[in-house]
Amino acid sequence: MNWLFLRGEVPTDRPKDEIIHDKLEDNDCMWIHLFNALLNGVDTGEVVYFGGKREHKYNNRYTERWVSHGYTPAVVPDIIFARGGLPVYDKSLNRYPNAYKIYYGAGKRFLPTGGIRYNLVLVDSMKQWQKANAMGLNAKIFNKPAAPHFRPIKVTKKYDVCYVGDGRFGFRAKIKGLKWLYKTAPKWAKILHLGWNGKYSPPDNVKVKRVRRGDMPYKMSMCKVGVVPYTSYDSAPRVIPEMTACGLPIVASDEVNFARGSYTNAIICNRDKIWDNVRLALRQLESVRFAKNSVESCANEIRRLM
């Protein structure tokens, strides 16, 4: 079988050396590892980013390409995995009517558009599943994994709370809850903000540090609890499985769309109760039991659903 993975546009929000990797084990993108696991050591495939020029083979079965918008694969795909629901995918999807098509959107794009018929639609929560099912789609809840390098690191716990978010753009700052975090952060909490603060000024008890994704497990492991005060626009943010994989209990806003039973270490609450529940999580650290979804188990589940 031959797979085509439509990954999206070439990222422009970080330096090129953070998105170009020669070895699969050095790549910190969960999707790249999940696609490799889907190939299962048997199938062949290519992951395609639009808007660049690069061709790299991770192994003799798996190629990464940055291509122009008119790109045509050399091999007719049997399976197409469209991640993100971008209009630039439509030409590739329409070109192969007989291919088995898998859709995974994100946030407000969790429902497919453009008239493409998908065989399988992966969603993040029961709420999304209900809407997709009402439309007659073959929708299944997908529990997103973390990239393999996310794991607990033995290091001194210097911070009570870990928060991940980008404050360079007002839209992102809003959906990630950055302004809320800076405004409500209690003085008793030592907080590590991994990301950019942009134009927003952090309080004295918030340390802001932007690190490469490959270094995030070390920084996350320096914290005791993770907070995810995001809005409903953000669907199953990857920081949830990443923090889980690093051994952090999580306190998340009940606005965030993700499968509630997927992470046994997650406390879900209204945003105004987050700090009370952070205190609770800090008192119960020793009793937390963690659940990690590996890329292999997620790939097996997708193959089972097909």
Secondary structure, DSSP 8 states (H G I E B T S, - for coil): -EEEEEEEE---SS-GGGT--SSGGG---HHHHHHHHHHTTT-EEEEEEESS-EEEEEETTEEEEEE-TT---SS--SEEEEES--GGGHHHHHH-TTSEEEEE--GGG-S--TT---SEEEESSHHHHHHHHHTT--EEE------TT---------EEEEEEEE-SSHHHHHHTTHHHHHHH--TT--EEEEEE-TT----TTEEEE---GGGHHHHHTTEEEEEE---TTSBS-THHHHHHHTT--EEEETTSBS-GGG-TTEEEE-GGGHHHHHHHHHHTGGG-------HHHHHHHHHHH-
